[in-house]
Amino acid sequence: MGLTHLVSFASLALLSSNVAALSWDATPFSPASYPLAVRTPYLSAWLPQGAGTALNGAWPQFWTGSTLGWAGYIRVDNTTYNFLGAPVVAGTDAVLATQKSAEFTSTQSIFVMTAGPVDLTANFLSPVEPTNLVNQSIPFSYLSLSAVSTDGASHSVSIYTDISAEWASGDDTQTVNWTTTTTGPILTHQVMLEDQQIYTEYSDHIQQGAVYYSTPNTVSATYQTGQDIVVRAQFINNGVLDDTLDTNFRAVDDDWPVFAYAHDLGSVSSTPTDPLLFTVGLVRDPAIQYIIADDVYQDRSIYFWSAFTSVADVITSFMADYPAALVRAAAFDAQVYADASAISSEYAGVVSLSVRQAFGALELTMSKTSDGSWNTSDILMFLKEISSDGNVNTVDVIMPAWPILLYSNPELGKYLLLGLFEYQATGQYPNKWAVHDLGASYPKAIGHNDGNDEPMPLEECGNMLIMTLSYTQKSGDNSIISTYTDLLNQWTGYLVDEALIPANQISTDDFAGALANQTNLAIKGVVGIQAMSVISGMLGDTANQQNYSAIVASYVPQILAYATAKDGLHLDLSYGNDSSWGLSYNMYADKLLGTNVFDQSVYEMQTAWYGTVVLPYGVPLDTRHTYTKSDWQMWTAAMMTNDTMRDILISSVYKYAADGESNQPLGDWYEATDGSVEGFRARPVVGGHFALVSFDIRLIFNVTWLTLEYSSLCKQ
């Protein structure tokens, strides 16, 4: 049967619609939440949208939804307009600017606000520089503002912004203190908790370090710290600040201290002004606690310290780099959009939205040598499992995020895997399978020496083998497979014992519950075993190469016999349950690696089947529920054998991302019936949306030598 007979025209029409009606232009669409300053798990500011919220229609939020006070005003002639945040200052006559447009790219969110006869462009740039480890690790973000007259006349313009102490803590009852540096070329407000708690979170905010808000110290710049309504009223009424500092350190919610700047731009004409720059960042040191041999905990620092000696140096360099950083960002944005647009414009929009969210969960770190100097040869990257469990380097969260690392810089994937390998190589983890994560609570990567991590043995063994081989193939670097051969063989041994008939285990979709005989886990298991066959061949171990391939050749026909429905139309969710089915997204790894464990006919069967069960927002995860996952839909799209079903899956994710029904950073888990969010938000697994551009699926489908090699081994 052709797909045109299987997918209703009504469903297809729904898939392409964007129901949000806006009074401004939104490019490429209006997302659930715009990333504003998104660089780390703790520097993460977003603008909630719903059906459409202007830049001055709500307060920016931390990824959890808590408020991050960030206010902005522009004074044109003698009228003051609010363009950022939602401040209320009684007794003043500030009016709202009107939003004209909003646009996002992979690294930028750009808003044009009309303030009477002047347009103000606000560009929030969170750099993503995966091939420059120093730049990528700097926990700062930019806001640039540029004004232009729209009526042919010149106008007197001044601009104000502030941040609140809410940026320094998730607990508004905690006392903060602050300083303002007013000498040199840069003005900097520093805000921090008075009671610092190392490696401690409160409502997912770090209770350690300091927030820095900076701007150039020009002759036209003024500053002020103090109560929010007092400081804002000073600018609204006068157009300048009074260069005074409030020294009454207090709780965040005690008269709401804010940290403000104002700049007089002078006369603004029809030529846009040069960008007026602000930077915001959150720095803590040490940043990560990591377990090494003999149950010893090591303090690790963010990698940018290898190039700087003080926060002031970082800010100076970061601010001076803005023009070049903007050029690099534009080039990165253009490359992502061009690569994704080769598939579809909808796909390009989804992956562009996903970039900052994926990278915002990552932190690059290094240790110190015995003499206290930086050990730049010891680089580990850590990932926070944002919004679900808060774990460190969760293997089955790294796995769905993996495609964006393969796309942007596979070396980053190596730095994520190394922490897991190094810990397990110490022998402190007692189980024979791969560990689930490096620590139950970020930023404490202190392992699970009791072996009581969340049990996903088949899932995590398969993930580690698949990611290790894909990194090695992409990079040409054999260091992981040669150093950790014993661990890889150990995990493969577990898969050999357990993959053919999976026990009652949970998969990465643990919210769906445990299930015996899961077809998708068996798929992951045999692809993992075949991955180790390829690894063994790379290492010159022909005995294991042939042995593992022979096992896979024996297992695959059995799995297909157990898992294929009697009518031959689909794979079952679990063996023998012909009324069940699910997204067999783990087959994507077979294509990614070029292992060709499964015959093309299996992919064709699954492609045809999904066309019969698609709902308005995509194909459900499995028959136990009607919800689905955006990452797994994109993985599935990448292995579809025709563009029609591929595009249906892409369109379903696009529709969900753009439908105006949510106001939180993109959630990957949602209802396929109506697009309602199930609970996750801001998770790095949206890196999995890059599945279709992390490799050329058509080339892999046409690689015949691997198929021939596998077929010859099957006959042995």
C-alpha positions in Angstrom: 0.0 0.0 0.0 1.2 3.5 -0.8 1.5 6.2 1.9 -1.1 8.3 0.1 -3.6 5.6 1.1 -2.4 5.4 4.7 -2.1 9.0 5.9 -5.3 11.0 6.1 -5.3 14.3 4.2 -6.6 16.0 7.4 -3.6 14.8 9.3 -1.3 16.1 6.7 -3.0 19.5 6.7 -2.7 19.7 10.5 1.0 18.8 10.3 1.8 21.9 8.3 -0.2 24.5 10.2 1.1 27.0 12.8 -1.9 28.1 14.8 -0.2 31.0 16.6 -1.6 34.3 15.4 0.9 37.1 16.0 0.9 40.9 15.6 4.6 40.8 14.5 6.7 38.9 12.0 8.2 35.7 13.4 11.1 34.1 11.6 11.3 31.1 11.0 8.4 30.7 13.5 7.4 31.7 17.0 8.8 29.0 19.4 7.4 28.1 22.8 10.3 30.1 24.4 13.1 32.2 22.9 16.6 31.5 24.2 18.1 34.9 25.3 21.2 34.1 27.3 21.7 30.3 27.2 25.3 29.1 27.8 25.4 26.7 30.7 23.0 24.9 33.0 23.1 28.0 35.3 23.3 30.8 32.7 19.9 30.0 31.0 17.5 32.9 30.4 14.5 32.5 28.1 11.5 34.5 27.0 8.2 32.5 27.4 5.9 32.7 24.4 2.7 30.7 24.5 0.5 32.2 21.7 2.9 35.1 21.4 4.6 37.3 24.0 6.6 40.4 23.0 10.0 41.0 24.5 8.3 43.5 26.8 5.3 41.3 27.6 6.9 39.1 30.2 9.9 38.7 32.4 12.7 36.5 31.1 12.8 33.2 33.0 15.3 30.6 34.1 14.8 27.3 32.3 12.7 26.1 35.3 10.3 29.0 34.8 11.5 31.2 37.8 11.8 34.9 37.0 15.1 36.5 36.0 14.6 40.2 36.2 16.0 41.8 33.1 14.5 45.2 32.2 15.1 47.6 29.4 13.9 51.1 28.5 14.6 53.4 25.6 14.0 57.2 25.9 13.2 58.9 22.6 13.2 62.7 22.9 11.2 63.1 26.2 9.2 59.8 26.1 10.4 56.6 27.7 9.4 53.3 26.3 9.8 49.8 28.0 11.3 47.3 25.5 12.5 44.5 27.7 10.9 42.7 30.7 7.7 43.6 32.4 8.5 46.2 35.0 5.8 48.2 36.7 6.9 51.6 38.2 4.0 53.4 39.7 3.9 57.2 39.2 5.9 57.2 36.0 4.7 57.7 32.4 6.7 55.0 30.6 4.9 53.4 27.7 5.3 50.1 25.9 7.4 49.8 22.8 5.7 47.8 20.0 7.3 44.7 18.8 7.7 44.7 15.0 9.5 41.4 14.5 11.2 38.5 16.2 13.7 36.1 14.7 15.9 33.2 16.0 18.9 31.5 14.5 21.1 28.8 16.0 22.9 31.4 18.1 20.9 34.6 18.1 17.4 35.9 19.1 16.7 39.2 17.4 13.8 41.5 18.2 12.9 44.8 16.6 10.9 47.1 18.9 9.3 50.4 17.7 9.5 53.3 20.2 7.7 56.1 18.5 9.8 57.4 15.6 12.7 55.1 16.5 13.2 51.3 15.9 15.4 49.5 18.4 17.0 46.2 17.5 17.9 43.9 20.4 20.2 41.0 19.6 20.7 38.3 22.2 23.8 36.3 21.1 24.8 33.2 22.9 27.9 32.0 21.0 28.2 28.4 20.0 31.8 27.6 19.0 32.2 23.8 19.2 35.7 23.8 17.6 37.2 26.5 19.9 37.2 25.0 23.4 38.2 28.2 25.2 35.4 30.2 23.5 32.9 27.5 23.9 33.5 27.3 27.6 33.2 31.0 28.4 30.0 31.3 30.5 28.9 34.7 29.1 26.3 35.9 26.7 25.8 39.2 24.7 23.0 41.7 24.4 23.5 44.3 21.8 21.2 47.2 21.1 21.1 49.4 18.0 18.7 52.3 17.3 17.6 54.0 14.0 15.2 56.8 13.2 12.2 55.7 11.0 10.7 59.1 10.1 13.6 60.9 8.4 14.3 63.1 11.4 16.9 62.9 14.1 15.9 62.1 17.7 17.6 62.3 21.1 17.9 58.7 22.4 19.2 57.1 25.6 19.0 53.5 26.6 18.7 51.7 30.0 19.0 48.1 31.1 19.3 46.3 34.4 19.4 42.8 35.9 18.0 41.8 39.3 19.6 39.8 42.1 17.3 36.9 41.0 20.1 35.8 38.7 22.3 35.0 41.7 20.1 32.4 43.5 17.0 30.3 43.2 16.0 31.2 46.7 14.7 34.8 46.9 15.0 34.9 50.7 18.8 34.5 50.5 21.0 37.6 51.2 23.2 38.8 48.3 26.0 41.3 48.2 27.4 43.2 45.2 30.1 45.5 44.0 30.4 47.8 41.0 33.7 48.4 39.2 33.8 51.8 37.6 37.4 52.2 36.5 38.9 51.2 33.2 37.1 50.7 29.8 34.3 48.5 31.3 31.7 48.9 33.9 30.8 45.7 35.8 28.2 44.9 38.4 29.1 41.7 40.4 26.3 40.0 42.3 26.7 37.0 44.5 25.1 35.1 47.4 26.6 36.0 50.8 26.4 32.4 52.0 28.1 30.5 49.2 27.4 26.8 49.1 29.9 24.9 46.8 28.4 22.3 44.4 24.9 23.0 45.8 21.7 23.8 43.9 18.5 25.3 45.0 15.6 24.8 42.5 18.3 24.0 39.9 20.1 27.3 40.4 23.7 27.0 41.6 24.3 28.5 45.0 27.9 29.4 44.2 29.8 31.9 42.2 28.8 35.3 41.0 26.8 37.0 38.2 28.5 39.7 36.2 26.7 42.3 34.2 29.0 44.6 32.1 28.9 47.4 29.6 31.5 49.8 28.1 32.5 52.6 30.4 32.0 55.5 27.9 31.7 59.2 28.7 27.9 58.9 28.1 27.5 55.9 30.5 25.9 56.1 33.9 25.1 53.4 36.5 23.2 52.8 39.6 22.3 50.1 42.1 19.3 50.0 44.4 15.6 49.2 44.7 14.1 48.2 41.4 11.3 50.9 41.3 13.7 53.6 42.5 16.4 52.9 39.9 14.0 52.5 37.1 12.1 55.7 38.0 15.4 57.6 38.0 15.9 56.7 34.3 12.2 57.0 33.2 12.0 60.5 34.7 15.5 61.8 33.8 17.0 59.7 31.1 20.2 59.2 33.1 21.3 57.4 36.3 22.9 59.1 39.2 26.1 57.0 39.6 25.2 55.9 43.1 25.7 52.6 44.8 23.3 51.0 47.3 25.4 49.3 50.0 22.5 47.8 52.0 23.1 44.2 51.2 19.9 42.2 51.7 17.7 39.4 50.5 16.8 39.1 46.8 13.2 39.8 47.6 13.9 42.7 50.0 13.1 45.8 48.0 14.4 43.8 44.9 17.9 45.2 44.3 18.8 45.8 40.6 22.0 46.6 38.8 21.6 49.2 36.1 23.3 51.0 33.3 22.2 53.9 31.0 23.8 55.2 27.8 23.1 58.5 26.1 23.3 57.7 22.3 22.9 61.4 21.4 21.2 62.2 18.2 20.0 59.2 16.2 19.3 59.5 12.5 18.3 57.1 9.7 21.7 55.5 10.0 21.7 52.7 12.6 23.8 53.4 15.6 26.8 51.1 16.4 25.8 48.2 18.7 25.6 49.2 22.3 26.9 46.2 24.2 26.0 44.4 27.4 27.4 41.1 28.6 26.0 38.8 31.3 27.7 35.8 32.8 27.8 33.5 35.8 31.2 32.2 37.0 32.0 29.7 39.7 35.2 27.9 40.6 35.6 25.1 41.2 32.8 24.0 38.9 32.6 20.2 39.0 33.4 17.6 41.7 34.6 14.4 40.0 35.4 11.0 41.5 38.8 9.6 40.5 40.6 6.4 41.8 40.4 5.2 45.4 37.2 7.2 46.1 39.0 10.5 45.9 37.1 13.6 44.8 38.7 16.0 42.4 37.8 19.7 41.9 37.6 20.7 38.3 37.5 24.1 36.7 35.8 25.4 33.5 38.3 25.2 30.6 38.3 29.0 29.8 40.6 29.5 32.9 43.4 28.0 30.8 43.5 31.3 28.8 42.6 33.9 31.5 43.8 34.8 35.0 40.8 36.8 36.3 37.1 37.3 35.6 37.9 40.9 34.6 40.2 39.6 31.9 37.5 37.3 30.6 35.0 40.1 30.4 37.4 42.4 28.7 38.3 39.8 26.1 34.7 38.7 25.6 33.5 42.2 25.1 36.3 43.1 22.7 35.6 40.0 20.7 32.0 40.8 20.0 32.4 42.0 16.4 34.4 38.9 15.4 32.1 36.7 17.5 29.1 38.0 15.6 30.7 37.2 12.3 31.5 33.7 13.5 28.0 33.2 14.8 26.5 34.3 11.5 28.6 31.9 9.6 27.7 29.0 12.0 24.0 29.9 11.8 24.2 30.0 8.0 25.9 26.6 7.8 23.4 24.9 10.1 20.5 26.5 8.2 21.9 25.6 4.8 22.6 22.0 5.7 19.2 21.5 7.3 17.4 23.3 4.5 18.7 20.7 2.1 16.1 18.5 3.8 13.3 21.0 4.3 12.7 24.5 5.6 10.7 23.1 8.5 13.6 20.9 9.5 16.0 23.9 9.3 13.7 25.8 11.7 13.6 23.0 14.3 17.4 22.3 14.3 18.1 26.0 14.6 16.0 26.3 17.7 17.6 23.3 19.2 21.3 24.4 19.1 21.5 26.7 22.1 19.3 24.4 24.2 21.6 21.4 23.5 24.8 23.2 24.2 23.4 25.0 27.2 23.6 21.7 29.2 27.3 21.3 28.6 30.4 22.4 30.5 34.0 21.8 29.5 36.4 21.3 32.4 40.0 20.6 33.3 42.0 19.6 36.4 45.2 20.9 37.9 48.6 19.2 38.0 50.4 18.5 41.3 52.1 21.9 41.1 48.8 23.7 40.8 49.1 24.6 37.1 46.3 23.9 34.7 46.3 20.4 33.2 45.0 21.2 29.7 45.6 17.6 28.6 42.9 16.5 31.0 39.7 17.7 29.4 36.4 16.3 30.4 33.0 17.6 29.5 29.9 17.3 31.7 26.3 17.3 30.8 23.4 18.1 33.2 20.2 16.0 32.7 18.1 19.2 32.8 14.5 19.0 34.1 14.2 15.2 34.4 16.6 13.8 37.0 19.4 16.4 37.2 22.0 13.6 36.9 25.6 14.1 35.6 26.5 12.6 32.2 23.5 10.4 31.9 24.4 7.9 29.2 20.9 7.6 27.8 20.7 11.4 27.6 24.0 11.8 25.9 22.9 9.2 23.4 19.9 11.1 22.0 21.9 14.4 22.1 24.8 12.7 20.2 23.9 13.7 16.7 24.6 17.4 17.3 28.1 16.5 18.6 28.8 14.4 15.6 27.6 17.3 13.4 29.5 20.1 15.1 32.6 18.5 16.6 33.0 14.8 17.5 35.8 15.7 19.8 33.3 17.1 22.2 31.6 13.7 22.3 35.0 12.2 23.3 35.2 14.6 26.2 31.8 13.5 27.4 32.6 9.8 27.1 36.0 10.0 28.8 34.6 10.8 32.2 32.4 7.7 32.1 35.3 5.5 30.8 37.8 6.8 33.3 35.5 6.3 36.3 34.6 2.7 35.4 38.2 1.9 34.6 39.1 2.6 38.3 37.1 -0.5 39.2 34.9 1.4 41.7 31.7 0.8 39.9 30.7 -2.8 40.9 28.3 -3.8 38.1 29.4 -5.6 35.0 27.4 -3.4 32.7 27.8 0.3 31.9 27.0 2.9 34.5 23.8 4.9 34.0 25.4 8.3 35.0 28.3 9.9 36.8 26.3 11.3 39.7 22.8 11.7 40.9 23.0 15.4 41.3 24.8 17.9 39.1 27.5 19.2 39.5 28.6 16.3 41.7 30.1 13.7 39.4 30.9 11.4 42.3 29.9 8.1 40.7 27.9 5.2 42.1 30.3 3.0 44.0 27.4 1.2 45.6 26.1 0.2 42.2 22.7 1.7 42.9 22.4 4.0 39.8 19.2 3.7 37.8 19.3 0.2 36.3 19.4 0.3 32.5 22.1 -2.3 31.7 21.1 -3.2 28.2 20.3 0.3 27.2 23.6 1.8 28.5 25.9 -0.9 27.3 24.5 -0.5 23.8 24.7 3.2 24.0 28.4 3.3 25.0 29.4 0.9 22.3 27.4 2.8 19.6 28.7 6.2 20.6 32.3 5.0 20.9 32.3 3.5 17.4 30.6 6.5 15.9 33.1 8.8 17.5 36.0 6.7 16.2 34.6 6.6 12.7 33.9 10.3 12.6 37.3 11.4 14.1 39.7 8.7 13.0 40.9 8.7 16.6 41.4 5.2 18.0 42.5 6.4 21.5 39.2 5.4 23.3 38.9 2.0 21.7 42.6 1.1 22.3 42.6 2.4 25.9 39.3 0.9 27.1 39.2 -2.3 25.1 38.6 -4.4 28.2 35.6 -2.3 29.3 34.1 -2.4 25.8 34.5 -6.2 25.6 33.0 -6.5 29.1 29.9 -4.5 28.0 29.7 -6.5 24.8 29.7 -9.7 26.8 26.7 -8.4 28.8 24.9 -7.8 25.5 25.7 -11.2 24.2 24.1 -12.7 27.3 21.1 -10.4 27.4 20.2 -8.9 24.1 18.5 -11.8 22.3 15.7 -12.0 24.8 15.8 -8.8 26.9 14.8 -9.2 30.6 12.2 -7.0 32.3 14.1 -3.8 32.1 13.5 -0.1 31.6 14.9 1.7 28.5 15.8 5.3 28.2 12.1 5.9 28.1 11.9 5.0 31.7 8.7 7.0 32.2 6.9 4.3 30.2 7.9 1.7 32.7 9.8 -1.7 32.5 8.9 -4.2 29.9 10.2 -7.7 29.1 11.2 -8.7 25.6 11.4 -5.1 24.3 12.2 -5.3 20.6 13.9 -1.9 20.7 16.3 -3.0 23.4 17.1 -6.1 21.4 17.8 -3.9 18.4 20.1 -1.8 20.4 21.8 -4.8 21.8 22.6 -6.5 18.5 23.8 -3.2 16.9 26.0 -2.7 20.0 27.5 -6.2 19.5 28.1 -5.5 15.9 29.7 -2.2 16.8 32.2 -4.1 18.9 32.9 -6.4 16.0 33.9 -3.4 13.9 35.9 -2.0 16.8 37.7 -5.3 17.2 38.5 -5.2 13.5 40.0 -1.7 13.9 42.2 -3.0 16.7 43.3 -6.0 14.6 41.5 -8.5 16.8 40.1 -10.7 14.0 39.0 -13.4 16.4 36.6 -11.2 18.3 35.6 -9.4 15.1 34.4 -12.6 13.6 33.0 -14.0 16.8 30.8 -11.0 17.5 29.6 -10.8 13.9 28.7 -14.5 14.0 26.7 -13.9 17.1 24.8 -11.0 15.5 24.2 -13.1 12.4 22.6 -15.8 14.7 20.6 -13.3 16.8 19.1 -11.1 14.1 16.9 -13.8 12.4 15.7 -14.9 15.8 14.8 -11.4 16.9 12.9 -10.7 13.7 11.0 -14.0 14.2 10.1 -13.1 17.7 9.3 -9.4 17.0 7.6 -9.3 13.6 3.8 -9.3 13.7 2.2 -12.3 12.2 0.7 -10.2 9.4 4.2 -9.0 8.5 3.3 -5.3 8.7 5.4 -4.1 11.6 7.7 -5.0 14.5 6.0 -5.5 17.8 6.8 -3.4 20.9 7.5 -6.7 22.7 7.9 -10.2 21.4 4.7 -12.0 20.5 2.4 -9.1 21.2 1.1 -8.4 17.7 -1.2 -5.7 18.9 1.7 -3.6 20.0 4.3 -1.6 18.1 6.6 1.4 18.8 9.1 3.8 17.2 12.1 1.5 16.4 14.4 4.5 16.7 17.4 2.3 17.7 17.6 1.1 14.1 19.0 4.6 13.4 22.3 3.5 15.0 22.6 0.7 12.5 22.5 3.3 9.7 24.7 5.8 11.5 27.4 3.2 12.0 27.0 1.5 8.6 26.8 -1.9 10.3 23.8 -3.0 8.2 22.6 -5.4 10.8 19.0 -5.2 9.6 18.0 -5.8 6.0 16.5 -2.9 4.0 13.2 -4.7 4.0 12.8 -4.1 7.7 13.2 -0.4 7.3 10.7 -0.4 4.4 8.2 -2.4 6.6 8.5 0.2 9.5 8.3 3.1 7.1 5.0 1.8 5.6 3.6 1.0 9.1 4.2 4.4 10.6 2.1 6.0 7.8 -0.9 4.0 9.1 -0.6 5.1 12.7 0.5 8.8 12.5 -1.5 11.2 14.7 -1.8 15.0 14.3 1.5 15.6 16.1 3.4 12.5 14.9 3.7 8.8 15.6 3.3 7.8 19.3 6.3 6.4 21.1 4.5 3.0 21.4 1.1 1.5 21.9 1.1 1.9 25.7 0.4 5.6 25.4 -0.3 8.3 22.8 2.6 10.5 23.8 5.8 10.7 21.7 9.3 12.2 21.8 10.7 14.8 19.3 14.2 13.4 19.4 13.1 9.8 18.6 10.8 11.0 15.9 13.8 12.7 14.2 15.9 9.6 14.7 13.1 7.6 13.0 12.8 10.2 10.2 16.5 9.7 9.5 16.0 6.0 8.7 12.8 6.2 6.7 13.1 4.8 3.2 11.0 7.5 1.5 10.8 11.2 1.8 7.1 11.3 2.3 7.2 9.5 5.7 10.4 11.3 6.6 8.7 14.7 6.0 5.6 13.7 7.9 7.7 13.0 11.0 9.7 16.3 10.6 6.5 18.3 10.1 5.0 16.8 13.2 7.9 18.0 15.3 7.8 21.4 13.6 4.1 21.7 14.3 4.6 20.9 17.9 7.5 23.4 18.2 5.5 26.2 16.5 1.9 25.7 17.5 1.8 28.4 20.2 0.5 26.0 22.9 3.5 26.0 25.2 5.5 28.8 27.0 8.5 26.8 28.2 11.9 25.9 26.6 11.3 23.2 24.1 10.1 20.0 25.7 10.9 16.8 23.9 8.1 14.6 25.4 4.6 15.5 24.3 1.2 14.2 23.3 1.0 13.1 19.7 -2.8 13.8 19.8 -2.8 17.5 20.6 0.8 18.6 21.2 0.5 19.2 24.9 3.7 19.0 26.8 4.2 16.0 29.1 6.7 17.6 31.5 10.2 17.8 30.2 11.7 21.1 29.2 15.1 22.6 28.0 16.7 19.1 27.8 19.8 18.6 25.7 18.3 15.6 24.0 17.1 18.1 21.3 20.6 17.6 19.9 19.0 14.5 18.5 17.1 16.7 16.0 20.4 16.7 14.1 20.0 13.1 13.3 19.3 13.8 9.6 22.4 16.0 9.1 24.9 14.1 11.3 25.4 11.7 8.3 24.3 11.3 4.8 21.7 8.6 5.0 21.5 8.1 1.3 25.3 7.4 1.1 24.9 4.9 3.9 22.0 3.1 2.2 24.2 2.8 -0.8 27.3 1.4 0.9 27.4 -2.1 -0.4 30.8 -3.3 0.8 29.7 -3.3 4.5 26.6 -5.3 3.5 28.7 -7.8 1.6 31.2 -8.1 4.5 28.3 -8.7 7.0 26.6 -11.2 4.6 29.8 -13.2 4.2 30.2 -13.4 7.9 26.6 -14.6 8.3 27.4 -17.5 6.0 30.4 -18.6 8.1 
